[in-house]
Amino acid sequence: MSRTAPSRPADPGHPTPDPMRWKALVFIALAQLMVVLDATIVNIALPSAQQDLGISDGNRQWVITAYALAFGGLLLFGGRIADLWGRKNTFLTGLVGFAAASAIGGAAQNEAMLLASRALQGVFGALLAPAALSLLAVMFTDGKERAKAFGIYGAIAGGGGAVGLILGGVLTEYLDWRWTFYVNIPFAVAAAVGAYLVIHEPAGARNRSPLDVPGVVLSTLGLVALVYGFTRAESSDWSDPLTVTMFVSAAVLLLAFVLVEAKVKAPLLPLRVLTDRNRGGVYLALGLAVISMFGLFLFLTYYLQIVKGYSPVSTGFAFMPMIVGMITGSTQIGARLMTRVPARLLMGPGFLVAAVGMLLLTQLDIDSSYAALLLPAMLLLGLGMGTAFMPAMSLATHGVEARDAGVASAMVNTSQQVGGAIGTALLNTIAASATTAYLKDHAASATTRSAQELVGLKAMVEGYTSAIWFAVGILVASAVISLTMINAGRPEEGGPGAPAGAGEDAEEELKVPVIAH
C-alpha cells in the first residue's frame, strides 16, 4: 500500500512544496536522459552514417564536434535565458527544438544536412540542460527530498552515456543508423507533454535583468574556441598553428569575459556563482572527473569491439555493470547519506573508489577476462562516480539565489562538456603516442601477418592502458579537490550549502519517494 508523506504546516520559512514536484521529476529526468544519450548514441552509429552519406574520414569528426561546439558554447547563454524567460518555457522550447533537429538528422540526405541537424541539437540542448537542472533546484527545497531528486538525476546524468552505447548498438545493428536520431522524438514528445501539464515554476524565481550581450558574445566565442581547440588537437596535433590559435583565442576571450562580468550591472554569469568555495570546488572536481570518464568510454568501446571482437549490441550491454553501479551509488548511497554527512565525505571517497576501478583497467591485455577484470572495474567506477556525482549535482545549485539558478546549472553542464572535450583529446593523444612507441619497438620482430596483427592489437591496448594511468591520476586529483576545497558541513550544522529542513527524522523520510495523486 502506498504511503504519503505527512504534510508540513504552512510556514513562511518553509513554503508549501509543489504537490506535482515528483511527477515533474519524471519528465525532467526523461529529458535529461535524452540529452545524455545523444552524447554517445551517435558514436555507435557514425560508421554506418559515414558510409551511407559518403562522409570523408576528415569530416566525420564534425558529426560529433558540431554538437559539442554548439552545446558547450551556448550553455551559459541557455542558462541565462532560463533565468530570464522562465525555466518551464525554456525547457519546453528546448524539447520541441531538439525533437525537430533529431527529425532532420534522421532524414538527412547528405553530409551538410546531418551536420546542420547536429549543430541544432546542440543549440536546443544548451537551452534544455540548464533549464532541467535549475527546475529541480527551485522545485525541491526540502533537504531530504532534494537528496532523492538529485540522486535520480545524478544516476541518469552519470549512467545515460552508457545506456546510449547500448541503445545505439541495438538500433544500428537491428534497424538503421537513422533511428539513433528518430529515437529522440518520442522521448521529447512525452517529456514536453508531461512537463506542460505538471511543472509549475515557483513565482518570483525569474531574473528580469537586461541581457548581458557582451558577456554572451565573449563566453560563447571563448567556449567554442576552447572546445574546438581540444577537438582539433585530437585529430591534428597540439602544435598545429590553428590549434594553438584556438587555445590563445579561448584564453583571451574568457579572460575578457571575466573582466566584463566583474563590471557590468547585470552579468551573464555573476561571479558570486563561481567564487563560492563549494560551487567552485564542485565545478572543478566534476570537470576533471568527466575528463577521465569520456576517454574511458571511447577506449573500452574500441577495446571490446576491435580487440575482443564484440558486436555493437554486446559492447553496449558490456557497460551494464557501470550503469548498475552508478544507479546504486547515486540513489542508495549518495541520496541516503547526503543529509547526514558533508558532501566532501561522499565526493572524495566516491572519486577514490572510481580511481580504484580505473586502476584495475591499467592491467588490460588482449586476453583479459571480462568477468575477472572488466566487470569489477566497471562496478567500482560506476559505484564511485554515482556516489560522487549525486551530492555534486545538488551542491552546485544549492544556496544559489533563485534568479541565478539557471546560470549555476549551466556551469555544471559547461564543466562536464568542456571536461568531455578535454578528456577525449588529451587521453586519445596520450594513447596514440604510446601505441606509436610500442609499434616502433616491436614491429621489426613481427615477420608474419598474424604476428603483425597481434603486435597491432598489443600496441592498441598499450596505448589504452598508458592513457588510463593518467585517468587514475585525474580522479585522485578530483578526490583531493573535493576533500580540500568543499567545506559544506552536515545540513544540521547549517554549514555553507546545507539544505534546509534536515533536522527531521531521516529514516522516515527516506522511505517515501512520494508521488502526489
C-alpha positions in Angstrom: 0.0 0.0 0.0 1.4 3.4 -0.9 2.0 5.9 1.8 2.2 9.7 1.5 4.5 12.0 3.4 3.0 13.9 6.2 2.2 17.4 5.1 4.3 20.2 6.7 2.4 23.0 8.3 2.4 26.3 6.4 5.4 28.3 7.5 6.9 31.4 5.9 10.4 29.8 6.3 9.3 26.6 4.7 7.0 27.4 1.7 4.5 24.7 0.8 6.2 22.4 -1.7 4.7 22.0 -5.2 2.4 18.9 -4.9 3.3 17.9 -8.5 7.1 18.0 -8.0 7.6 14.2 -8.1 5.7 13.9 -11.3 7.6 16.8 -12.7 10.8 15.0 -11.8 9.8 12.1 -14.1 9.6 14.3 -17.1 12.7 16.4 -16.2 14.7 13.1 -15.8 13.3 11.8 -19.2 14.5 15.0 -20.9 18.0 14.7 -19.2 18.2 11.1 -20.3 17.6 12.1 -23.9 20.3 14.8 -23.9 22.9 12.5 -22.2 22.0 9.6 -24.5 22.7 11.8 -27.5 26.3 12.4 -26.4 27.2 8.7 -27.0 24.4 7.1 -29.1 25.6 8.7 -32.3 29.2 7.4 -31.8 28.0 3.8 -32.4 26.0 4.8 -35.5 28.8 7.0 -37.0 30.5 4.4 -39.2 27.2 3.4 -40.8 26.1 7.0 -41.3 29.5 7.9 -42.8 29.3 5.1 -45.3 25.6 5.8 -46.2 26.1 9.6 -46.8 29.6 9.4 -48.2 31.2 11.5 -45.4 35.0 11.6 -45.7 37.3 10.5 -42.9 38.5 14.0 -42.5 34.9 15.3 -42.0 33.4 12.6 -39.9 34.6 14.1 -36.6 32.3 17.1 -37.3 29.3 14.9 -36.7 30.4 14.8 -33.0 32.2 18.3 -33.0 29.2 20.2 -34.4 27.1 19.1 -31.5 29.8 19.7 -28.9 30.6 23.2 -30.1 27.0 24.4 -30.2 26.2 22.7 -26.9 29.3 23.7 -25.0 29.5 27.2 -26.4 25.9 28.2 -25.7 25.3 26.6 -22.3 25.8 29.8 -20.3 23.6 31.7 -22.6 21.0 29.0 -22.3 21.2 29.1 -18.5 20.6 32.9 -18.6 17.7 32.6 -21.0 16.1 30.1 -18.5 16.5 32.7 -15.7 15.2 35.5 -17.8 12.4 33.8 -19.8 11.3 31.2 -17.3 12.7 27.7 -16.8 9.5 25.9 -17.9 9.3 27.9 -21.1 12.9 27.4 -21.9 12.6 23.7 -21.1 9.7 23.2 -23.4 11.3 25.2 -26.2 14.5 23.1 -25.9 12.5 19.8 -26.0 10.5 20.8 -29.1 13.6 22.1 -30.9 15.6 19.1 -30.0 12.9 16.8 -31.4 12.8 18.8 -34.7 16.6 18.8 -35.0 16.6 15.0 -34.4 14.0 14.5 -37.2 16.2 16.5 -39.6 19.2 14.3 -38.7 17.2 11.1 -39.2 16.0 12.3 -42.6 19.4 13.6 -43.6 20.2 13.0 -47.3 23.7 14.4 -47.3 26.6 15.5 -45.1 25.6 19.1 -44.8 22.0 18.2 -43.6 23.4 15.8 -41.0 25.9 18.3 -39.6 23.3 21.1 -39.5 21.0 18.8 -37.5 23.8 18.0 -35.0 24.5 21.7 -34.5 20.8 22.4 -34.0 20.6 19.6 -31.5 23.5 21.3 -29.6 21.7 24.7 -29.7 18.5 23.3 -28.2 20.4 21.0 -25.8 22.1 24.2 -24.4 18.6 25.5 -23.6 17.3 22.2 -22.3 20.0 21.0 -20.0 20.4 24.0 -17.6 16.6 24.6 -17.6 16.1 20.9 -16.4 18.7 21.1 -13.6 17.6 24.6 -12.4 13.9 23.4 -12.3 15.0 20.7 -9.8 16.9 23.3 -7.9 13.9 25.6 -7.4 11.2 22.9 -7.0 12.9 20.7 -4.4 13.8 22.8 -1.4 13.5 20.3 1.5 16.9 18.7 2.3 15.9 15.0 2.1 13.5 15.4 -0.9 16.2 17.3 -2.7 18.6 14.4 -2.0 16.3 11.9 -3.5 15.5 14.1 -6.5 19.2 14.8 -7.3 20.0 11.1 -6.6 17.7 10.1 -9.5 19.0 13.0 -11.7 22.6 12.2 -10.9 22.2 8.5 -11.8 20.7 9.5 -15.2 23.4 12.1 -15.8 26.1 9.6 -15.0 24.7 6.4 -16.5 22.9 7.8 -19.5 26.1 7.8 -21.6 26.5 4.0 -21.1 22.8 3.5 -21.9 23.4 5.4 -25.1 26.0 2.9 -26.1 23.5 0.0 -25.6 20.7 1.7 -27.4 22.9 2.9 -30.2 24.2 -0.6 -30.7 20.7 -2.2 -30.8 19.3 0.5 -33.2 22.3 0.4 -35.5 22.5 -3.4 -35.6 18.9 -4.3 -35.9 17.2 -1.2 -37.5 19.2 1.6 -39.1 21.6 4.4 -38.0 18.8 6.9 -38.7 16.9 5.5 -35.7 19.6 6.9 -33.3 18.1 10.3 -34.3 14.5 9.3 -34.5 14.5 7.7 -31.1 14.8 11.2 -29.5 11.4 12.2 -30.8 9.2 10.0 -28.6 11.4 11.0 -25.6 11.0 14.7 -26.4 7.2 14.5 -27.0 6.5 12.5 -23.8 8.7 14.9 -21.7 7.2 18.0 -23.3 3.5 17.0 -22.8 4.2 15.8 -19.3 6.2 18.9 -18.4 3.5 21.2 -19.8 0.9 19.6 -17.6 2.7 19.1 -14.3 5.5 21.7 -14.0 4.6 24.8 -12.1 7.6 27.1 -11.7 7.7 28.9 -8.3 6.6 32.5 -8.5 9.2 35.2 -8.4 12.1 33.0 -9.5 12.9 34.8 -12.7 15.8 37.2 -13.3 14.4 40.0 -15.4 17.6 42.0 -15.6 18.6 43.1 -19.1 20.6 40.6 -21.2 24.4 41.0 -21.0 25.1 40.9 -24.7 29.0 41.4 -24.5 29.0 38.5 -21.9 27.0 36.3 -24.3 29.4 37.0 -27.2 32.6 36.6 -25.3 31.6 33.5 -23.4 30.1 31.8 -26.5 33.2 32.5 -28.7 35.6 31.7 -25.8 34.0 28.3 -25.1 33.6 27.4 -28.8 37.3 28.2 -29.3 38.3 26.1 -26.2 36.2 23.1 -27.2 37.3 23.3 -30.8 41.0 23.6 -29.8 40.9 20.4 -27.9 38.8 18.6 -30.6 41.3 19.7 -33.3 44.3 18.7 -31.1 42.9 15.2 -31.1 42.6 15.0 -34.9 45.6 17.1 -35.9 48.3 18.0 -33.5 48.9 20.0 -30.3 51.5 22.2 -32.2 49.2 22.7 -35.2 49.0 26.5 -35.8 45.2 26.6 -35.8 45.1 24.5 -32.6 47.4 26.9 -30.9 45.5 29.9 -32.2 42.2 28.4 -30.8 43.8 28.0 -27.4 45.2 31.5 -27.3 41.9 32.9 -28.5 40.0 31.0 -25.9 42.3 32.3 -23.1 42.0 35.9 -24.3 38.2 35.8 -24.8 37.5 34.0 -21.5 39.7 36.5 -19.6 37.9 39.4 -21.3 34.6 37.7 -20.3 35.6 37.6 -16.6 36.7 41.2 -16.7 33.4 42.3 -18.3 31.3 40.2 -15.8 33.1 42.0 -12.9 32.0 45.4 -14.2 28.5 45.1 -15.8 25.4 45.6 -13.6 23.6 42.5 -14.8 26.2 40.0 -15.7 25.5 36.8 -17.7 27.5 34.8 -15.1 27.5 36.6 -11.8 31.0 36.0 -10.3 29.3 35.2 -7.0 28.2 31.9 -8.5 31.9 31.0 -9.2 33.6 32.5 -6.2 31.6 30.5 -3.7 34.2 28.0 -2.4 31.8 25.0 -2.5 30.5 25.6 -6.0 33.9 26.4 -7.4 35.2 23.1 -6.0 32.3 21.2 -7.4 32.7 22.6 -10.9 36.5 21.9 -10.9 36.1 18.3 -9.5 33.3 17.4 -11.9 35.2 18.8 -14.9 38.3 16.7 -14.0 36.2 13.6 -13.3 34.5 13.8 -16.7 37.9 14.1 -18.4 38.7 10.6 -17.2 35.3 9.1 -17.9 34.8 10.4 -21.5 38.2 9.0 -22.6 37.4 5.7 -20.9 34.1 5.2 -22.8 35.9 5.6 -26.1 38.8 3.2 -25.1 36.6 0.5 -23.8 34.3 0.6 -26.8 37.2 0.1 -29.1 38.8 -2.5 -26.9 35.7 -4.6 -26.7 34.8 -4.3 -30.4 38.3 -4.4 -32.1 40.4 -6.4 -29.6 37.7 -8.7 -28.1 35.5 -8.9 -31.2 32.2 -7.9 -29.5 29.3 -6.8 -31.7 27.9 -3.2 -31.1 25.0 -4.7 -29.1 27.3 -6.9 -26.9 29.6 -3.9 -26.4 26.7 -1.8 -25.2 25.5 -4.5 -22.7 29.1 -4.9 -21.5 28.7 -1.5 -19.9 25.7 -2.6 -17.8 27.7 -3.1 -14.6 28.8 0.6 -14.8 25.2 1.7 -15.1 24.1 -0.5 -12.2 27.0 0.8 -10.1 26.1 4.5 -11.0 22.4 4.0 -10.1 23.3 2.2 -6.8 25.9 4.8 -5.8 23.6 7.7 -6.7 20.3 6.6 -5.2 21.3 4.2 -2.5 24.5 5.7 -1.1 24.6 9.4 -2.2 20.9 10.2 -1.7 20.7 8.3 1.7 23.8 9.9 3.2 23.7 13.4 1.7 21.6 14.8 4.5 23.8 13.1 7.2 27.4 13.7 6.2 29.3 16.6 4.5 29.3 16.5 0.7 33.1 16.3 0.6 33.0 13.0 2.5 30.8 11.5 -0.3 32.6 13.1 -3.2 36.2 12.5 -2.1 35.8 8.8 -1.3 33.5 8.3 -4.3 36.2 9.6 -6.7 38.8 7.4 -4.9 36.6 4.3 -5.4 36.3 5.2 -9.1 40.0 5.6 -9.2 40.5 2.1 -7.9 38.2 0.8 -10.6 40.2 2.8 -13.2 43.4 1.4 -11.7 42.2 -2.2 -12.4 41.8 -1.2 -16.0 45.5 -0.4 -16.3 46.0 -4.2 -16.2 44.1 -4.7 -19.5 45.7 -7.1 -22.0 44.5 -8.6 -25.2 43.4 -11.8 -23.4 42.0 -10.1 -20.3 38.8 -11.8 -18.9 35.6 -9.7 -18.9 34.4 -11.4 -15.7 37.7 -11.2 -13.8 38.8 -7.7 -14.7 36.3 -5.5 -16.6 33.3 -6.4 -14.6 34.7 -5.5 -11.2 36.4 -2.4 -12.6 33.2 -1.1 -14.1 31.2 -1.8 -11.0 33.7 0.2 -8.9 33.8 3.0 -11.5 30.0 3.2 -11.5 29.6 3.0 -7.8 32.2 5.7 -7.1 31.1 8.1 -9.8 27.4 7.7 -8.8 28.2 8.4 -5.1 30.3 11.4 -6.0 28.1 12.9 -8.8 24.9 13.0 -6.7 26.0 15.4 -4.0 28.0 17.4 -6.6 24.9 18.0 -8.7 22.9 19.2 -5.6 25.7 21.3 -4.1 26.4 23.0 -7.4 23.0 24.7 -7.3 22.3 24.8 -3.6 22.4 28.1 -1.8 22.2 30.0 -5.2 19.6 32.8 -5.3 16.6 31.7 -7.4 17.5 34.3 -10.1 20.9 32.7 -10.6 19.7 29.0 -10.7 19.9 28.8 -14.5 23.5 30.0 -14.8 24.6 27.9 -11.9 23.0 24.9 -13.5 24.6 25.8 -16.8 28.1 25.9 -15.2 27.6 22.2 -14.1 26.9 21.3 -17.7 29.7 23.5 -19.0 32.3 21.9 -16.7 31.1 18.5 -18.0 31.1 19.5 -21.6 34.5 21.1 -21.6 35.8 18.2 -19.5 34.5 15.8 -22.1 36.2 17.6 -24.9 39.5 17.8 -23.0 39.3 14.2 -21.9 38.7 12.8 -25.4 41.5 14.9 -26.9 44.1 14.6 -24.1 43.7 10.9 -23.4 43.5 10.0 -27.1 46.7 11.9 -27.7 48.4 10.0 -24.9 47.1 6.7 -26.1 48.2 7.4 -29.7 51.7 8.3 -28.6 52.1 5.1 -26.5 50.7 3.0 -29.4 53.2 4.5 -31.9 56.1 4.0 -29.5 55.1 0.3 -29.0 54.9 -0.3 -32.7 58.2 1.3 -33.3 59.9 -1.0 -30.7 58.1 -4.3 -31.7 57.2 -4.1 -35.4 60.5 -5.4 -36.6 60.1 -8.7 -34.7 56.8 -9.5 -36.4 57.6 -11.3 -39.6 54.3 -13.0 -40.4 50.9 -11.4 -41.0 49.4 -13.0 -37.9 52.3 -11.7 -35.8 51.9 -8.3 -37.2 48.2 -8.3 -36.3 49.0 -9.4 -32.8 51.6 -6.7 -32.3 49.0 -4.2 -33.7 46.4 -5.3 -31.1 49.0 -5.2 -28.3 50.1 -1.7 -29.3 46.5 -0.6 -29.2 46.0 -2.0 -25.7 49.3 -0.5 -24.6 48.0 2.9 -25.7 44.8 2.5 -23.8 46.5 1.4 -20.5 49.0 4.3 -20.7 46.2 6.8 -21.0 44.2 5.1 -18.3 47.1 5.7 -15.8 46.6 9.4 -16.4 42.9 9.0 -15.9 43.6 7.4 -12.5 45.7 10.4 -11.5 42.9 12.8 -12.7 40.3 11.0 -10.5 42.7 11.2 -7.5 43.0 15.0 -8.1 39.2 15.2 -8.2 39.1 13.5 -4.8 41.7 15.8 -3.3 39.9 18.9 -4.6 36.6 17.6 -3.1 38.2 17.0 0.3 40.1 20.3 0.5 38.0 22.9 -1.4 34.5 21.9 -0.5 33.7 22.9 3.1 29.9 22.5 3.3 29.2 20.9 6.6 26.4 18.5 7.5 23.0 20.0 6.9 22.1 20.1 10.6 25.3 22.1 11.2 24.0 24.8 9.0 27.2 25.0 7.0 27.5 26.6 3.6 25.4 24.9 1.1 23.5 23.0 3.7 20.0 22.1 2.6 17.2 23.3 4.8 15.0 21.1 6.9 17.5 18.3 7.5 16.9 18.1 11.2 13.8 15.9 11.0 13.7 12.1 11.1 15.9 11.0 8.2 14.9 7.3 8.3 11.2 8.1 8.0 11.7 10.5 5.1 14.0 8.1 3.2 11.3 5.5 3.0 9.0 7.7 1.0 9.5 8.7 -2.6 6.2 10.5 -2.7 4.1 10.5 -5.8 1.3 13.1 -5.5 -2.1 11.8 -6.6 
